[in-house]
Amino acid sequence: MKRESAWTTYTEEQLLELEAVNLRYRQFLDAGKTERECVKEIIRQAEAAGYVNLEEFEKNGKKLKTGDKVYTVMMKKAVTLFNIGSRKLAKGMNILGAHIDSPRLDVKQNPLYEEGGFSYLDTHYYGGIKKYQWVALPLAIHGVAVKKDGTVCEICIGEKEDDPVFFISDLLVHLSQKQLEKKGAVVVEGEDLNLTVGNIPLSVNDKKSVKENTLRIIEEQYGIREEDFISAELEIVPAGKARECGLDRSMIMAYGQDDRVCAYTSLEAMLSTKAVDKTAVCILVDKEEIGSVGATGMRSRFFENSVARVMNCTDCYSEFDLRMALQNSKMLSSDVSSAYDPIYDSSYEKKNVAYLSKGMVFNKFTGSRGKSGSNDANAEYLAELRKIMDDNNVRFQTAELGKVDLGGGGTIAYILALYGMDVIDSGVAVLNMHAPWEVTSKADVYEVKKGYEAFLKNA
């Protein structure tokens, strides 16, 4: 089955809409390079669209009714939005679910040290990365440090034009003969991903003076002392804004598009959806890149508890109704797929791979090799989704992650499928996945946004 480029199908009006969607998407990427920043921006946009924190209903004893729009938050790193439909919740919901964490480097709890006239921050990489890709490029620090009295110091250094940036050094090629003989996985070791943050000594006679000068700067400028690193969450990410890519400006190059491209298009679809029959839901969670664990990951009870709270505010809560609401739901597990790269042709099976600019991607199954760890959606559900997409002129394609025996990956799909609901992976094709700078097609961003809207209204 041959799929044509979506670019050949658009009217002038659609092209204008496509560019507007992608401009908002780039702005979202710039505003949210960490989970906390994403949640803050998501709540800002949701409240502007009329969503209210569910706690307001609970505190005031108000009851939810058809048309009400509410959200719940978990530890400032995960958020769920609900647009209450006319049907009882026990009849099921239409759910979009994506993750807002991305591969990066995390600053350790005792990170600051001096060596050879430099001060460094020691890091621990998060998620699946090629470590050698993170050296010799400008990096920024994002996050928070929380003092013992509860004061939260927000940190963002390296994004403004007059901000300093940081780097992880690499060995010059003239001395790299032994390094270049190593396998790619160990060309740069994890313990060598040390962020260079200073070089000026506090005083010439102090052996630790560069570190002391660094401590002076961070206390004067950011109000942080060395012990505050213990209760800090500082993330090292590529410095710089999301950019249009290609002479034709057809693509977007940015950090964190896995999976913020699906998170943003899910959010846009949710906020643009008005009255619905079945309650529409958007789940945006943390920790997918490390197995969806922890209180803010999809394996936690955050989503289930949020549904229970919503049901409690509609006078229809019971354990049985909660179980039925989850089982009778339909979900798009919104996550990225690997895009075909002609330069690495041997890694893909061309008939079953996603192509840039050919629309929304459906992955019937993910997992690795023999579908290990996969959800594997039912054929009946795929047929229903095909009809919805065709009826709403959404261009789509089907794909697998790569050749059968080469590897694979996982998403949050299997976790929601445990409730017995229909779930399938769907999203955007990405080049350079998990690299510091990833690439997507503007056309795919637009088609996925349309597809998510069609699903929420028609599933």
N, C-alpha and C positions, 0 to 999 in steps of 0.2 A: 504494500500500500504506500503510494508516494504522497507525501505532504509537501505542498508548495510553501514558499516564503510568505509569511503574513504581510510583508511590506507591499506585495503586489495587489493587495485587496482593498486598501484604504482609500476613502474619499478625503477631500481636503479638510472637511469638518472633523473626520475621525483622526486625521494626523494632528490637528490642533489639540484635540482632546488627549491624544497619546502623549504629546509633548508636555501638556499641563500635568498629567498624572506623573510623568517621570521627573519633572521639576520638583514636585512635592515629595516624591520618593527620595531624591538626592538630598533635599533639605532634612528629611527624616533621618537619613544615614548620618548626616553631619551632626544632628542634634543628639543622636543616640549611639555612641560607640561602646557603651557598657549596658548591662541589663538594667541597672538603676536609672541610667539616663534614658533608656528606651521607655521604661515604665512611666517615668516623669512626663515624657513627651506624649505617650499614649493617653495618659489621664488628662493632660491639657487639651488634646484634640477631642477626646470623648466628652469632656465637660462642655466644651464649646458647641458640641453637637447635641447637647441636652441630656447626657448621661449623668447620673447621680450616684454617689457612693451608697451601697446598700445599707451601710451603717446608719444613714440618715433615716431610712424607713424603720430599721430595727429600734433605734433610740426613741423615735416618736410614736412607735406602735402603729405606723401607717401600713396599709395593705397594698400590695402590688396589684395592678390591673392591666388589662390589655393595652398595649402601647407604651407602658412604662419602660424606661431604659436605665439600667443600673450596672454598676461594676463592683468587683471585689479585688482586693490586693493582698498579696502574701509577701511580707518582709521586703517590700519595695523592689522585688525582683521578678514577680509574676503577677499577671492581672487577667481577669476574666470579665467579659462584657456580656450582658443579657438584654435582648430586645423581646419583651414579653408578648407572646402571640395569643390568638383567640382560643386556640385549643388548650385543653388541660395538659400540664407538663407531663403527666404519666403517658400521654400519647407519643412522647418523644420530642427531640429537639434537632435542629439542623446546626451542626457544629463545625467551625473552622478552628484548627489548632496548629500553632507554629511555635518555634522556639526563638528566643531573642539573645541567647548567649552565642558567642563565636570563639574560635580558637585564638589564643593570645598568650602573653606571658604575665604571670602574677608575681608581684613583689612578695618575697618571703617575710616572715614575722621578725626576723633579726637580720636585716638585709645589708645595712650600711657598713662598708669597710674601706680601707685605704691600702693601695699596693702600687709601688713604683711611681709615686707622684700623681696617681689618679684616685678619685673616690668613685665607688661603684655601689649599685644596688643589685643584690643577688636575686635571681628570679627562679620561678618554677613554671614550666610551660603547662598550659591548660588545653586539653583536647588534642586531636591528631594534627600534628604539624610536621613539615620538613624543617628541621632545626636550622639548616644552612640558609634557608630563605630569609631568616630574621636578622642576619648580620649586615652591617654596612648600609643601612638605610635609616632615614630620619624617623624617630619614634617619639611618641607622646605618652604622658602619664595621666590617666584618668582614675578617679575613684574617690573614696572617703577615708578619713581618719577620725575615729571616735575617741574622745578623751574620757578619762575616768568619771568626769561629772556629767557625761552624756552629750556634751557639745560635739556636733558633727561638723567637721571641716571638709568642705567639698574641694576636690583638687582637679584641675584641668590645665596642664602645662604642655605647650607644644602645638596648639591649634591656631592661635592668633599669629598674624604676620610678624609681630614684634616679640613673640615668645621664643625662648630657647627651645631647641629640640635635643634629643638624646640619641645614642647609638650603641650598638654592640660591635666591637671591633672584629675584623677578620685578618687572617695572616696574609701578608703581601705575597703575590704570586711568585716573586723572586726567591722566596724561602719555603715554598709550598710543596716541594717534591714529595716529601713523605705524607703530607696531609692529603694530597691528591691521589695517593694510592689507596686510601681508605674507602670503605663502602659509604654510600650516601648517608646512611642512617647514623654514622659516627664521624662524618667529616667535621661536624661541630657537635661537641658533647653537650648534654643538658646542663651540666654544671659550669659550662663555659659561657652560658647565655647571661653575661653580667653587663648591666646597663651602666655605661660611663656617664657620670653626672657632674664631675668637677675636676679641676686641675690647679686652681690657685690656692696656695697655702695661707693659713691664717697668720702664721709668723714663721720666719726662716728657721728658727731654732727648735720648733716643735716637730718631732718625728711624725706625729699623727695630724699635722696641721691642715692638710687638705680635707680630711674628714671633718675636722673641727670647723673649718670654714663652711663646708656644706651644711653642717648642723646649724650654724649661725644663720645662714640664708633661709633654710626652711622654717626656722623658728620666727625670724623677722617677717618673712613674706607670707607664710602660711599658718603660723601659730602652732607648729608641730614640733614636739621634742622627740628624741630618739626612742624613748619608751612607747610613744604613741604608735609606732609601727606595729606593735603587738596587736592592737585593736584597729588595724587599718585594712581596707580592701583596695589595693592599688593595682590597676591593670595597665600593662604596657601594650600599646596598639600603634599601628602605623600613623604617623602624623600627616595631616592633609585632608582635603575635602574630596568628596565624591566628584568625579569628573565625567563629562561626555568623552566618548572614546571613538576613534576612527575619523578619517577625513569627512565621512558622511554623517558623523555624529549619531550613528545608529546604535551604539552600545554605551554602557555605563561601566566605568572602572571605579571600584571602591573597596574599602575594607568592610568585612562583616556581612556580605550579601548572603552568605549561608549563616543564618536563615532569615535575616531581616528583610530580604526581598519578599518572602512569603508572609512574614509578620506584617509588613506594611500593607501589602495588597489585601490581606485578610482584614486589617483594620479599616482600610478605605471602603471595602465592600460592606463591612458591618455598619460603618457610620452613614453610608449612603442608603442603607436599607430602611424603608419606612415601615408601614403596617405589614405584619406577617401573620400567617395562619399558625404555623408551628413556631415556637420560640426559637429565635436565632441567637447563637452563642459564638463568641470568639475567645479562644484560650491562647494566651501568649505566655510561655513558661521559660524557665531557666534550666540549666544543667544538662540539656540534651547531649551536648558534646562529650560529656563524661558518663553517660548512661542514664540520664534522667533521674538521678538520685537526689536525696536531700529534700528538705522541706519545701523548696521552691521548684523542684523538678516534677515531671509528670507522674512519677511513681508515688508521689505523696498523695494525701487525701484532700489536698487543697481544692481541686475541682469538684470532687464528690461532695465535700462540705459546703462549697459555694452553692451547688444545686440544692442541697438540703435547706440551706438558709433561704434561698429564693422561694422554694416550695412552702417553707414555714411562713413566709410573708404573703402567701396567696391562700392561706387557710386550707391547703390540700396536702400537708405533709403527713406521710406515714412511711415506714420502712419499705412496705410493699410498693407504694407509689414511686418512691425514689428509685428502687430497683427497676421498675418498669420504665420510668423516664429515661434511665440510662440505656437499658436494653433496646428500647424502641427508637433510639436516636440514630441519625446518620451523620457520618463525619468525613470531612476531607482533612487528612493529616497533611498539612501544608508544609512541604519541605522541598529542598532543591534536588535536582538530578544532574548527573554529570553530562556535560555537553560534548558532542563529538568534536575531536580535535584532529584534523588531518595530519598534523605533524607527528602525532602518536597513534597513527592508524591501527597498529597491531593490537592495541589494548581494547578495541571495541568490536562489537558485532554489528555491522552497519544497518541491518534491517531492524534491529531492536536497540536503538540508541536515540537519545534526544538530540535534536539539532537546534542551534541558535536560530531564533526568528521564525520557528515553525509552530509556535503557540504553546499552550498549557500542556504540561507533561503529566500523564497518569502512569504510575508504577504499580502494576497489579500486585507485585511482591518486591521486597527488598531482600535483606539477609545476605548471606554469603554462601558460595558454592552450592550445596544442596538445599538452598533456601533457608539455611539455618537462621533462626531468630526472626523469621518473616511473619507478617500478618497474612498475606495472600488473600486478597479480596474475592468475594463471590462473583461469579459471572453475571448473575441477575442484577447485582448492584452496578456493575460496569455498564450493562445494557441501559439501565435507568439513567446513568450519567451521560452516556452517549447521546441519548434523546434530549436531555436538558441542554447540553452544549450545542447540538445541531439546531435545536429550536430557537436558541438565542444567539446564533451566529458567532459562537466562540470557537476559534481555531484551536485544535488540540492534537496531541500525538501520544503514543505509548512508548515506553522505554524500559530497559534494564540498566543497571549501573555500569556494567562493563561485561567483558567476556566471562563466561560462567565460572571458570576456575581461578580467575585472577584476584578475587577479593570480594568486596561488597561493602555494605553499610547498613545502618539501622536508623529508625526514626521513632517518633512517639506512637506510631500507628498501633503496634501490637498491645500497648498498654491500655488504650481505650477499647480495643477489640475484646479485652478480657471481660468487659461488661456485657458482651453479646451483641453490640451494635454493629452496623455495617460501617466499615472503615476502609479507605484506600489512600495511598500516598499520591499527592498531586502537587505540582508547583512549577518552578522555573528552572530551565537549564542554565548551568553555570560553568564557565571556563575558569581554570586556575583555582578550583575549589580548595579551600583551606589554606591557600597562599595569602600573604599579607594583602595583596591586591587581586580581587576577583572581578570577573567580567560577566555581564548579562546583556541581553538584547532589550532595548526599549519596547520592541513589539511584543516580546514575551511578557514583560511587566504589565503592559496594557491588556493583553489577552487574559492573563491570569486574574487580574482585577475584575474583568467582565465575567469570567467563569465563576469566581467566588460569589459574585452578586447573583448570578443565575441560580447557583446552588441554594443559597439562602432563601430565595423566593419560591423555588419550584420543587425542591426535593421532598 
